[in-house]
Amino acid sequence: MKPHQVIKNRRVTEKARVLEGLHERESNPSIRKCKNPKYVFVVDKSANKHQIKHAIEYLYREKKIKVISVNTILNKPKKKRVKGRLGKTCFCKKAVVTLDAGDFLDEQV
């Protein structure tokens, strides 16, 4: 798969912003140990960790990004009822990407 097929977009939520900013915090000793920034991406559901790592490094090659680790999460669809109609939320796969200390991303893919 091509890198733009593997990485769909960057997930920007409140929890994702907290993960991105942990390397700058100095509030307590356990957070002070967190020196590597983490970013959350929505990825293709058939992509594996190696494909995600190579896609991130390829898309941000001009910044010379080094990916340390990739953790994936499957969000399964949940049943919801809205105004009497039964439906489902969408299925998505997220990847939490840990970068090398000193690397950072500032724009979206």
C-alpha positions, 0 to 999 in steps of 0.5 A, a space after each residue: 500500500 502507498 503511504 497516503 493509503 495507510 495514513 488517512 489523517 491525523 486525529 486531533 482530539 483533546 486526549 490526543 493533544 494531551 499525549 502530544 504535550 506530555 514531553 513538555 510537562 514538568 508537573 510530576 516525576 512520572 510525567 517528567 520521564 516522558 521525553 518522546 512525543 506521541 501523535 495519534 493517526 487514523 489508519 487503514 484497518 488492514 495496515 500493520 505496524 511496520 507499514 504505519 512506521 514506514 508511511 510516517 517516516 516517508 510522509 515526514 521525510 523532509 523533517 527526518 522523523 524517526 519513529 520509535 514505536 507504533 501502538 494500534 487500537 481498533 475502535 469497534 462499532 457500537 449500536 446507537 439509537 437516535 430518535 427511535 432508529 437503530 444504527 451503528 457508529 463507524 469502525 476505525 483503527 487508530 495508531 499512537 506513534 511515538 517519535 524520537 526525542 526532539 522530533 515533532 510534527 506541527 501540521 496535519 497529513 
